[in-house]
Amino acid sequence: MAVADSQRLRSVARQIADASAPEVLANISQVQNEFEHPQWVADATKAMNARYGNFSATMPRLVDEEVGPAGEPPGPGLAPAPAQPPPPVTNDETIVFAVGTPVFLVQNNAIDIDSARAEATAWRQILTAKAPLLNRGMASIGRVDVSNFDNPFVGTAWVIDDGLVITNRHVANLFAQTSGAGFTFKLGFDARTPIGADIDFLQEYGSAATDPVTVERIVWVAPDGLPDIAFLKLAQNSSAVGRVKLQLASDPPPAKLPVAVVGYPASDIRFSDQQLANKIFGGIYDKKRVAVGNLLGVGDDNITHSCSTLGGNSGSPVIDIGTGQVVALHYRGIEFIENDAVPIDQLKRCLARARGLLENTGGIVMADNSGGGSNQNPGRGGITFTVPLKITVEIDAGALPTLAAAVPMPGSAQTPGSGFGPATSAPPPGSPPPTQEMTLAAVRTARALLANREDVVAVKPGYRFENGEITDERAVVIAVRRKVDLGALESRGVVPLPSYVDGVRTDVAVASTADLMGLSYGDEAPPAWHTSYQKRPDLPLTRRQTTTKFTVHTGPDASWPVLGPFLAATTKSLVVAMYDFGAVNVLNGVLEAVKNKAETMSLVLQMGGKVHAGDFTDYEAVDKIREEKGDKFNFAPASIGKAGIFDSAYHIKVAVRDRAAMWLSSGNWQSSNQPDVAPLANPADASALRLYNREWHVVLEDKDLSQLFEAHILRDLEEAKAAPETVAGEPLVWVPADLTVDEAAAKPRYFQPLTDTREIDVQPVLTPDNYIDVVLPFIQSAKSTIYFQNQSFNTKTVGDDYRKLLDALLAQQKAGRDVRIIFRSFGPDDRDTISSAKDYGFDTDKIRKQNNCHTKGIVIDGEAVLVGSHNWTTAGTGFNRDASMIFYDRDIAKFYQEVFLYDWDRIGPTKIDESLPMPIVVTAANETTPHPGYVAVPLSEILGR
C-alpha cells in the first residue's frame, strides 16, 4: 500500500507533538487554537501541500503509520481500498513544525534567544534556562570552508578531541581522496593545486568576523558500510588546538530527549520549495544556527530527530539541551520527513580508531595542506611517507589457487609504488611464535598502514587458518570484501597486502558482520544489557517430581507431525508466547484449533522479525487471528528494547493448551522450524536435514506445569500492554547460505519421538528469572560428559553472570571431561566464533559447526538434559525472555544424547568456507525477506549480544 508523503508528514507532526515537552505542546496548541493565524502559516501550508500533496513516499513506512487494522499491514487476501486522494496538509501540521522545531541565530558564540519566530515562546523560555550549557561549546563548532572548489563551504565540523574535528564522510569526500597508505586532498578547479580546507569557528549572521583554522591532515574517512564519519586534524599552533572539545554523552539517549543541532544550514537547491525554506530559516543561510527539537527514534545504528536542517548541517553535533553533551552526529535530512544521525556509541568507537591512527602513524605525513586553502602551493598536492614499519612479504605457493584480495606480494623486495614502506625478510628461523601483545601491536600498525585500502574492511587480532582449519599461530587478520586470486589482483593493478607486519604473519578473511559494523577493534565499549523485568515469587519455578505423559522429539524429524495434533486437540483455550510466527501450516492449524466461538486465544509475540519465503509476516498472522476471533483474541506485542521490559528479544517458544498440556521448544513457528513435512515417512530422503532446522521439542500433559507457564505468559501479556510502546522487530543480517554443506557423508537418520507416561524429575527454567541459578550447578555436576548444542556460543561479548557459565564449562573441559560443542554456522562469522573460543581457552578440536543448528540443549553424563530456547549469550541467559526445562531423567537424556552424537559424527571436523561472500547488514525496516542464497538472522544473534 502506498503511503502518501502528506500522510507521512502528518505522522511526523504527530511524533513531534508526542515527543514535545508539556510546555512546548501547550504552546503548539495555543497557536493552533488561535482564531486568526499569521499570514506565514497559510503561506507555509500552501507550500507544503504543493510539495507533498501528490507524491508517494519512497521511504520505509514509519513505525507508527496506521495503514491497516490496529496499525498493522493488511494480510494476504485483504482487498486494497480504492485509491483516494491523500488528505491535505493543514495549518495544524505547519504550526507543529514552526512552533515545535524553531531555529535560532547565534551571536558572539551565544544563542540569540529572540531570533526565533515570535510564536515559539516555550522554546525561548527553555533555551533561556539552558543557554549556558549550549554556549559552552559554541566556539568549537565550525563551518568547513574550502578553496579551489565550486562551493565556498561544504558542511559543519566540531572539535571532538584536542586538535581533532569530526564531520561526515560525504562532506570529507568532496575534498579528500585515498592515496597510497593515507588520504590526500583532491586537485581542485585549478587542476595544478589541491583543494584547501579550513574550519571557520565563527561565521555568524551580521558579523564579518572569522576564525578559520587550517585542516592540516585528513586522518580517516570511514569507508562505505561504516557510519557516515570522517576525522580531520587541525594545524598545530592554531587557536583551535586546545580549544574546548565538546563533551560526549556517557550513555545512549532516551527517545523524546530535547536536543539542539548546531551547524550551518546552507541555501540548499535540493530543497524543493525555496520560498518554504526561506520561511523556516528566515532567508538566512551559511551562518551558525541552533535548530531545536526532540529525538524521535533511538536505535543502536541510527537516531532520528525533529530539528529543522538543510544540507550545510551535515556533520553537526546533536546536543542534549539538558546537559550540553553530544548524543549523535547529524548526517542526513529529508524535508520534514526524517533527520538521521549517528549514535554516540558509534562515534566513540570511530573516535578510538582515529586516535589509534594518530598514535601509530609515526612519521607518516598523510597530506600536505600547509597553504591553509590559499592556493599558495601550486603542484604540491602529493603525499610523503616516512613509515617506521617492519614489513616482510612472502608467498605460500601451495595456496596460490585460493589467495585473497590481500595476497602477499611475491618475493621479499619492496614493490614499487606500494606505499607500504621498506620490506624486510621473514623472522629468522627458530624465532618464538608471536605473543598476544606482539599481535595486538602489529594490528595497530597494520590499521594505520591500511586505513584507506578500499578492499580492507577491518584489521583485527586472530589466528592463522590453513585449509579452513584454525592453527595455533597468532596472526594479523585482514578482513576484505571478497577474496580473489593473485592473477586477478595483478590484472587490476591492485597491490597485494603484506605477508608480515612487525614480524607477525597476516591472514586474510572475508569480512564478518562485526567487521562490517566496526566492532572488530577490541577497544569498543562493551554493550550495556537491560531488563526492567520484576521476578515473580508468587509463580515459583521449583524443581518437582510429577507423573505425566511426555513426548520428546526433534526437528525436522517430527516437528509438525507432533505440533499439528497438539494444536488440533484444543477445546477451550490456547496461550502462546513466541518470537517468530509465520508458517502457513502452523497459522492454519491455530485458526482451525480455535475456530469455534468458545475457544479463546492469548498471544505475546515479538513483531517484525524475519520472513521466510512463503511465510506470513508476524503482522499478517496476528491480523488473521484477530479477524477470526475478534474479542476472543487477547494480544500484545512483546516489550523489548531500551524502553521495554526485555533487552533485545522475546525469544520464548511455548504454547499451553486448555490449561492442561504444553509444548516447549527451541524453534519458532516458521517454516524453517515447523516445516509441513514428515521425514519419518520417507527415512531415506536426506533433504529435510539439509533444508530445515535441527530443533529439540517437548510436549507435556501436565496441569501444574502448564498452568505455571500459562500464568507467566499471561503476566507477560498484561505487563507488555502497560509498558511504553517499543519499536517492532530488530535489525537483520543476511548471511550467505553455505550451499557446499560440510557435513560428512552419512546415511540420513530420523528419530522417532519418545513417548511415555510415568514420573519424571523436571526443573522449569525462565529468563530473566533463574537460568544462571539452575544451569550453573547443572554444568558443574558433570562427572564424565557434557554435550552442548546451541545456535549461539559467544565467548567475546561476555557479561559477568554469563561468564560464570562459560568458566564452568571451560573448567570441566580442563578437568578432563569430554566436553563437545556444536554451534550454528553463520558463514563468514564462523571464523570469529572459533577464534574467540580459542582465545577464551576452549579446545577447538572439540568444537564443530552445523548448518541449520537451532537447538539450545545440553546433555550431562547421559543422565540429565536441558531443552529449550536459551541462546548462549549474555542477553539470552540473563536479559531476554526465554524458556527451557531440565529433565533429570536417564531415558530422556539418552534420547537427546543419541541425536547429538549422530549430528556430531555427521557434520565432521570444523572447516570454514572461505569462498562465501560477505554478510549483508539490512538497514531498511521493510526488508525482511533475504536475497536468494542468503538466510535472515537477527543482528543480536549474529553478534551474540
ROMARRO-372405 format. One line per 8 residues: number of its first residue (from 1); their letters; for each residue z, y, x of C-alpha. Coordinates in steps of 0.5 Angstrom, whole numbers. Layout:
REM residues N
NUM = a = Z/Y/X; ... $
***
This chain:
REM residues 945
1 = mavadsqr = 0/0/0; -2/7/3; 3/12/3; 1/19/3; 3/24/8; 6/28/3; 11/22/1; 13/21/8 $
9 = lrsvarqi = 14/29/9; 19/29/2; 22/22/5; 23/26/12; 26/32/8; 31/27/4; 33/24/11; 34/31/14 $
17 = adasapev = 38/33/8; 42/27/8; 44/28/16; 46/35/15; 53/38/16; 56/39/9; 56/47/10; 48/46/12 $
25 = lanisqvq = 47/42/6; 50/47/2; 46/53/5; 40/49/3; 42/48/-4; 44/55/-5; 37/58/-2; 33/52/-7 $
33 = nefehpqw = 37/55/-13; 35/62/-12; 32/65/-18; 26/68/-13; 24/66/-7; 22/70/-1; 14/70/0; 14/66/6 $
41 = vadatkam = 17/60/2; 11/60/-2; 6/61/3; 9/55/7; 9/51/2; 2/52/0; 0/51/8; 4/44/8 $
49 = narygnfs = 0/42/1; -6/44/5; -4/40/11; -1/34/7; -4/33/0; -10/29/1; -9/24/7; -6/17/8 $
57 = atmprlvd = -1/16/13; -2/13/20; 5/11/22; 9/5/20; 13/6/14; 19/10/15; 26/5/14; 28/9/7 $
65 = eevgpage = 21/10/4; 21/7/-3; 15/3/-5; 17/-3/-9; 23/-6/-13; 29/-4/-9; 26/0/-4; 22/-7/-1 $
73 = ppgpglap = 15/-8/0; 11/-12/-6; 11/-19/-5; 4/-23/-6; 1/-24/-13; 4/-17/-15; -2/-13/-17; -2/-6/-14 $
81 = apaqpppp = -1/0/-19; -7/4/-20; -8/10/-15; -5/16/-17; -6/23/-13; 0/24/-9; 5/29/-12; 5/36/-8 $
89 = vtndetiv = 10/38/-3; 15/43/-7; 19/49/-5; 25/45/-4; 22/41/2; 20/47/5; 27/50/5; 30/44/7 $
97 = favgtpvf = 25/44/14; 26/52/14; 34/52/13; 36/45/15; 32/46/22; 31/53/24; 29/55/31; 33/61/35 $
105 = lvqnnaid = 31/65/41; 34/65/48; 36/72/51; 39/72/58; 40/65/58; 44/65/52; 42/63/44; 41/69/40 $
113 = idsaraea = 44/68/34; 41/73/30; 34/71/32; 33/65/27; 31/66/19; 36/70/15; 37/65/10; 40/60/16 $
121 = tawrqilt = 47/62/15; 50/56/16; 47/54/23; 48/61/25; 56/60/24; 55/53/27; 52/56/33; 57/62/34 $
129 = akapllnr = 62/57/35; 59/52/39; 54/57/43; 59/57/50; 57/49/50; 50/50/50; 49/56/54; 53/53/60 $
137 = gmasigrv = 47/49/62; 41/54/59; 39/57/66; 38/49/68; 32/48/63; 26/51/65; 18/51/64; 13/47/68 $
145 = dvsnfdnp = 8/52/71; 2/50/74; -3/54/78; -10/52/80; -10/49/73; -14/51/66; -7/52/63; -1/56/66 $
153 = fvgtawvi = 4/51/64; 5/44/61; 12/43/59; 19/43/60; 24/40/65; 31/41/67; 36/39/72; 39/32/72 $
161 = ddglvitn = 41/32/79; 42/36/85; 35/39/86; 32/34/82; 29/35/75; 26/31/69; 20/31/65; 16/27/61 $
169 = rhvanlfa = 11/22/64; 5/25/60; 7/32/63; 7/30/70; 1/26/70; -3/33/68; -2/34/76; 0/28/79 $
177 = qtsgagft = -3/22/82; -2/16/86; -4/16/93; -2/10/98; 5/9/97; 7/15/94; 5/21/89; 1/27/91 $
185 = fklgfdar = -2/33/87; -9/32/84; -14/37/86; -15/43/81; -20/47/78; -22/49/85; -23/42/88; -21/44/95 $
193 = tpigadid = -14/46/93; -9/41/90; -5/44/83; 1/48/84; 7/46/80; 14/51/79; 20/50/75; 21/57/72 $
201 = flqeygsa = 28/57/69; 27/64/65; 21/66/61; 25/69/55; 22/73/50; 22/80/51; 23/80/58; 19/80/64 $
209 = atdpvtve = 24/77/69; 22/70/72; 26/65/76; 21/60/79; 23/54/84; 17/50/87; 16/43/86; 16/40/93 $
217 = rivwvapd = 15/33/91; 13/28/86; 19/23/86; 17/18/81; 13/17/75; 14/12/70; 8/7/69; 6/6/62 $
225 = glpdiafl = 10/1/59; 17/4/61; 20/10/58; 16/17/58; 20/20/64; 18/23/71; 22/26/76; 21/32/81 $
233 = klaqnssa = 24/34/87; 25/42/88; 24/45/94; 30/45/99; 34/52/100; 32/54/93; 36/57/88; 36/51/83 $
241 = vgrvklql = 39/47/89; 46/47/87; 44/49/80; 49/46/75; 46/40/72; 46/38/65; 52/33/63; 49/26/61 $
249 = asdpppak = 53/23/55; 57/17/57; 55/13/50; 50/13/46; 50/18/40; 51/16/33; 46/18/27; 46/24/24 $
257 = lpvavvgy = 49/28/30; 48/35/30; 43/37/36; 39/42/39; 32/41/43; 32/47/48; 25/48/51; 18/52/51 $
265 = pasdirfs = 14/51/44; 7/52/46; 2/55/42; -1/48/40; -8/48/38; -7/41/36; -2/44/30; -7/43/24 $
273 = dqqlanki = -5/50/21; -4/55/26; -1/60/20; 4/55/18; 6/54/26; 7/62/26; 12/62/20; 16/57/23 $
281 = fggiydkk = 16/59/30; 15/67/29; 9/68/32; 13/67/39; 11/61/44; 11/59/51; 18/62/51; 25/59/52 $
289 = rvavgnll = 27/57/45; 33/53/41; 31/48/36; 37/45/32; 37/39/27; 40/32/27; 39/25/30; 35/21/24 $
297 = gvgddnit = 35/14/27; 38/12/34; 36/5/37; 36/2/44; 29/4/45; 28/10/41; 31/16/38; 28/20/32 $
305 = hscstlgg = 31/27/31; 29/33/26; 29/39/31; 22/43/30; 18/42/36; 11/44/39; 7/41/45; 11/45/50 $
313 = nsgspvid = 17/42/48; 15/35/52; 21/34/57; 26/38/53; 33/36/53; 36/33/46; 43/36/47; 49/34/43 $
321 = igtgqvva = 52/41/40; 59/39/39; 59/37/47; 54/40/50; 52/34/53; 45/31/53; 44/25/49; 36/24/50 $
329 = lhyrgief = 29/27/52; 24/29/47; 17/26/49; 13/27/42; 13/30/35; 8/29/29; 9/35/25; 14/35/20 $
337 = iendavpi = 14/27/20; 17/25/26; 20/27/33; 21/22/38; 26/22/44; 28/17/50; 35/15/49; 41/17/54 $
345 = dqlkrcla = 42/9/57; 34/9/59; 35/16/62; 41/13/66; 37/7/68; 31/11/70; 35/16/74; 38/11/78 $
353 = rargllen = 32/8/80; 29/16/82; 36/16/86; 34/10/90; 27/12/91; 30/19/94; 35/15/98; 30/10/101 $
361 = tggivmad = 24/14/102; 27/16/109; 21/20/113; 16/19/107; 13/25/105; 11/24/98; 7/30/97; 5/37/100 $
369 = nsgggsnq = 6/43/95; 9/48/100; 5/53/98; 9/54/91; 3/54/87; 0/60/90; -6/57/93; -5/58/100 $
377 = npgrggit = -6/51/103; -14/50/101; -16/43/103; -8/41/104; -7/36/98; -6/30/103; 0/25/104; 3/24/110 $
385 = ftvplkit = 7/17/111; 13/16/116; 15/9/114; 21/6/117; 20/-1/115; 19/-7/118; 14/-11/114; 11/-18/116 $
393 = veidagal = 5/-21/113; 3/-28/113; -1/-32/108; 0/-39/106; -7/-42/106; -5/-48/102; -3/-43/96; -9/-39/96 $
401 = ptlaaavp = -12/-42/89; -6/-39/86; -5/-33/89; -3/-27/86; -5/-20/85; 0/-18/90; -2/-24/95; 0/-22/102 $
409 = mpgsaqtp = -6/-20/106; -9/-24/111; -7/-24/119; -1/-20/122; -4/-14/123; -4/-8/119; -9/-7/114; -12/0/115 $
417 = gsgfgpat = -11/5/109; -6/0/106; -1/5/106; 5/0/108; 6/3/115; 6/-2/121; 7/-9/120; 10/-14/125 $
425 = sapppgsp = 11/-21/126; 15/-26/121; 22/-27/123; 23/-31/129; 23/-39/128; 30/-41/127; 33/-35/124; 38/-35/119 $
433 = pptqemtl = 36/-35/112; 37/-28/108; 43/-27/105; 44/-24/98; 46/-17/102; 40/-17/106; 35/-19/100; 38/-13/96 $
441 = aavrtara = 37/-8/102; 30/-11/102; 29/-10/95; 31/-3/95; 26/-2/101; 20/-5/97; 22/-1/91; 21/5/95 $
449 = llanredv = 14/3/98; 11/0/92; 14/5/87; 7/7/85; 3/1/85; 0/0/78; 0/-7/78; 7/-8/80 $
457 = vavkpgyr = 12/-7/74; 18/-9/78; 21/-11/84; 28/-15/84; 32/-20/88; 31/-27/86; 28/-34/89; 22/-37/92 $
465 = fengeitd = 19/-42/87; 14/-47/90; 9/-51/85; 13/-48/80; 20/-50/82; 26/-46/85; 28/-46/92; 34/-44/96 $
473 = eravviav = 30/-39/99; 32/-32/97; 26/-27/96; 24/-20/94; 21/-22/87; 15/-17/86; 13/-17/78; 6/-16/77 $
481 = rrkvdlga = 2/-15/70; -2/-21/72; -4/-26/77; -11/-26/80; -14/-30/86; -15/-27/93; -22/-26/92; -22/-22/86 $
489 = lesrgvvp = -17/-17/89; -22/-16/95; -28/-15/91; -24/-10/87; -21/-7/94; -14/-8/92; -9/-8/98; -5/-14/98 $
497 = lpsyvdgv = 2/-14/98; 6/-15/104; 9/-22/105; 15/-20/108; 19/-14/107; 25/-12/112; 25/-20/114; 25/-22/107 $
505 = rtdvavas = 20/-26/104; 16/-24/98; 15/-28/92; 10/-26/86; 11/-27/79; 8/-25/72; 13/-19/69; 18/-22/64 $
513 = tadlmgls = 21/-18/58; 27/-15/62; 22/-12/68; 18/-9/62; 24/-6/59; 26/-3/66; 32/-8/66; 31/-12/72 $
521 = ygdeappa = 34/-7/77; 41/-9/77; 44/-2/77; 43/-1/70; 50/0/66; 52/-7/62; 51/-7/55; 56/-5/50 $
529 = whtsyqkr = 57/-10/45; 60/-8/38; 63/-11/32; 68/-8/26; 69/-15/23; 76/-16/21; 79/-23/21; 81/-27/15 $
537 = pdlpltrr = 88/-30/16; 87/-32/8; 81/-36/10; 83/-40/16; 79/-44/20; 83/-50/21; 81/-57/24; 82/-62/19 $
545 = qtttkftv = 81/-70/17; 77/-70/11; 74/-76/7; 67/-74/6; 60/-76/5; 56/-73/11; 48/-73/13; 47/-71/20 $
553 = htgpdasw = 40/-70/22; 35/-67/27; 28/-63/26; 23/-63/26; 24/-71/24; 28/-70/18; 29/-62/16; 25/-61/10 $
561 = pvlgpfla = 26/-68/7; 34/-67/7; 34/-60/5; 29/-61/0; 33/-66/-4; 39/-62/-2; 37/-56/-6; 34/-59/-12 $
569 = attkslvv = 41/-62/-14; 43/-55/-15; 46/-55/-22; 51/-49/-22; 50/-44/-16; 47/-43/-9; 50/-39/-4; 46/-38/2 $
577 = amydfgav = 48/-34/9; 41/-33/13; 38/-30/19; 30/-31/17; 28/-33/10; 20/-34/9; 18/-41/9; 14/-42/3 $
585 = nvlngvle = 16/-49/1; 24/-47/2; 23/-41/-2; 19/-45/-8; 25/-50/-7; 30/-45/-8; 26/-42/-14; 26/-49/-17 $
593 = avknkaet = 33/-50/-16; 36/-44/-19; 30/-43/-25; 35/-44/-31; 39/-39/-34; 45/-42/-32; 45/-42/-24; 47/-36/-20 $
601 = mslvlqmg = 45/-35/-13; 48/-31/-8; 45/-29/-1; 46/-25/5; 40/-24/9; 38/-20/16; 32/-17/14; 26/-15/17 $
609 = gkvhagdf = 25/-21/22; 19/-24/25; 14/-27/20; 10/-34/22; 3/-35/19; 3/-37/12; 10/-35/11; 13/-30/6 $
617 = tdyeavdk = 17/-24/9; 24/-23/8; 23/-17/3; 18/-22/-1; 22/-27/-1; 28/-23/-4; 23/-20/-9; 21/-26/-12 $
625 = ireekgdk = 28/-29/-12; 30/-22/-16; 24/-23/-20; 26/-30/-22; 34/-29/-23; 35/-22/-25; 42/-20/-25; 44/-27/-24 $
633 = fnfapasi = 42/-26/-16; 47/-23/-12; 44/-20/-6; 46/-16/0; 42/-14/7; 46/-16/13; 50/-11/16; 48/-10/23 $
641 = gkagifds = 48/-5/29; 52/0/32; 54/3/25; 54/-4/22; 59/-10/22; 56/-15/27; 53/-13/33; 46/-15/33 $
649 = ayhikvav = 44/-21/29; 47/-24/22; 45/-31/26; 48/-36/21; 45/-41/17; 49/-44/12; 48/-46/4; 53/-48/-1 $
657 = rdraamwl = 51/-52/-7; 55/-52/-13; 62/-50/-9; 62/-58/-7; 57/-59/-2; 54/-55/4; 48/-55/9; 49/-52/16 $
665 = ssgnwqss = 44/-52/22; 41/-49/28; 35/-47/24; 33/-42/19; 29/-42/13; 22/-41/16; 16/-46/17; 18/-47/25 $
673 = nqpdvapl = 25/-49/23; 23/-52/16; 16/-55/16; 13/-58/10; 12/-65/14; 15/-72/14; 14/-74/21; 19/-81/20 $
681 = anpadasa = 13/-83/15; 8/-83/21; 12/-84/27; 6/-85/32; 4/-78/31; 7/-73/36; 4/-67/33; 11/-65/30 $
689 = lrlynrew = 15/-65/36; 9/-60/39; 9/-55/33; 16/-55/31; 23/-53/33; 28/-58/35; 34/-57/31; 40/-60/29 $
697 = hvvledkd = 43/-60/22; 48/-63/18; 50/-64/10; 57/-65/8; 59/-66/1; 66/-64/2; 69/-59/-3; 74/-56/1 $
705 = lsqlfeah = 70/-54/7; 64/-52/2; 69/-47/-1; 71/-45/5; 65/-43/8; 62/-40/1; 69/-35/1; 67/-33/8 $
713 = ilrdleea = 59/-32/6; 61/-28/-1; 66/-24/3; 61/-22/8; 56/-20/2; 61/-15/-1; 63/-12/6; 56/-11/7 $
721 = kaapetva = 55/-8/0; 60/-3/2; 58/-2/10; 53/4/12; 46/2/11; 43/0/17; 36/-1/20; 33/-7/18 $
729 = geplvwvp = 31/-12/23; 31/-12/30; 25/-11/36; 21/-17/37; 18/-19/43; 11/-23/43; 12/-29/48; 6/-33/51 $
737 = adltvdea = 6/-40/48; 6/-45/53; 0/-49/51; 0/-53/57; 6/-57/54; 10/-59/60; 14/-65/57; 13/-71/61 $
745 = aakpryfq = 8/-77/58; 13/-81/53; 12/-84/46; 14/-80/40; 20/-82/37; 23/-79/31; 30/-80/29; 33/-83/22 $
753 = pltdtrei = 38/-79/19; 45/-82/20; 49/-82/13; 56/-85/12; 62/-84/7; 69/-84/11; 74/-80/14; 72/-75/20 $
761 = dvqpvltp = 75/-70/24; 72/-63/24; 73/-56/26; 70/-51/23; 67/-45/27; 65/-38/26; 64/-32/30; 67/-27/31 $
769 = dnyidvvl = 73/-31/28; 74/-37/33; 68/-39/37; 72/-38/44; 78/-40/42; 76/-47/40; 70/-48/44; 73/-47/51 $
777 = pfiqsaks = 78/-52/50; 73/-57/48; 69/-56/54; 75/-56/58; 77/-63/55; 71/-67/58; 72/-73/63; 65/-75/64 $
785 = tiyfqnqs = 59/-72/61; 57/-65/58; 50/-65/55; 48/-58/53; 42/-56/49; 41/-49/47; 36/-44/45; 40/-39/50 $
793 = fntktvgd = 43/-40/57; 45/-33/59; 48/-32/66; 46/-25/67; 49/-20/62; 56/-23/61; 62/-20/57; 69/-22/59 $
801 = dyrkllda = 70/-28/54; 63/-31/54; 65/-31/62; 70/-36/60; 65/-41/57; 61/-40/63; 66/-41/68; 69/-47/64 $
809 = llaqqkag = 62/-51/64; 61/-49/72; 68/-52/73; 66/-58/70; 60/-59/74; 63/-57/80; 68/-62/79; 63/-68/79 $
817 = rdvriifr = 62/-68/71; 55/-70/69; 53/-63/66; 46/-63/64; 43/-56/61; 37/-55/57; 34/-48/54; 28/-46/51 $
825 = sfgpddrd = 22/-44/55; 20/-37/54; 14/-36/58; 15/-31/64; 22/-30/62; 24/-37/65; 24/-35/72; 29/-30/71 $
833 = tissakdy = 34/-35/67; 33/-40/72; 34/-35/78; 40/-32/74; 43/-39/73; 43/-41/81; 46/-34/82; 52/-36/78 $
841 = gfdtdkir = 53/-43/81; 49/-48/77; 46/-54/80; 38/-52/78; 36/-59/79; 41/-61/72; 37/-55/68; 31/-56/64 $
849 = kqnnchtk = 27/-52/59; 24/-54/53; 18/-51/49; 21/-50/41; 28/-52/43; 32/-48/38; 38/-52/37; 45/-50/39 $
857 = gividgea = 49/-56/41; 54/-59/46; 56/-67/46; 62/-68/50; 63/-75/53; 59/-78/47; 66/-77/43; 65/-70/40 $
865 = vlvgshnw = 59/-66/39; 58/-58/37; 53/-57/32; 51/-50/29; 47/-43/30; 51/-40/36; 47/-38/42; 50/-38/49 $
873 = ttagtgfn = 50/-30/50; 56/-25/49; 54/-23/43; 52/-30/40; 59/-33/42; 63/-26/40; 60/-21/36; 55/-23/32 $
881 = rdasmify = 55/-28/25; 54/-35/27; 57/-42/24; 58/-48/27; 62/-55/27; 65/-59/32; 66/-66/30; 71/-71/34 $
889 = drdiakfy = 67/-77/32; 64/-82/36; 58/-84/31; 56/-77/30; 57/-75/37; 53/-81/40; 47/-80/35; 46/-73/38 $
897 = qevflydw = 47/-75/45; 41/-80/44; 37/-75/41; 39/-70/47; 37/-76/52; 31/-77/49; 29/-70/50; 32/-69/57 $
905 = drigptki = 27/-75/59; 21/-73/55; 21/-66/58; 22/-68/65; 24/-63/71; 23/-56/70; 17/-52/73; 15/-45/71 $
913 = deslpmpi = 8/-44/69; 5/-38/73; -1/-38/69; 2/-35/63; 0/-27/61; 6/-22/60; 10/-22/54; 9/-16/49 $
921 = vvtaanet = 14/-12/47; 13/-10/40; 14/-3/38; 11/-2/31; 16/-3/26; 11/-7/22; 8/-11/27; 12/-18/25 $
929 = tphpgyva = 6/-23/26; 4/-24/33; -3/-25/36; -6/-31/37; -3/-35/43; 4/-32/42; 10/-33/39; 15/-28/36 $
937 = vplseilg = 22/-28/39; 28/-22/37; 29/-18/43; 36/-19/43; 35/-27/44; 30/-26/50; 35/-21/54; 41/-26/52 $
945 = r = 45/-20/49 $
***
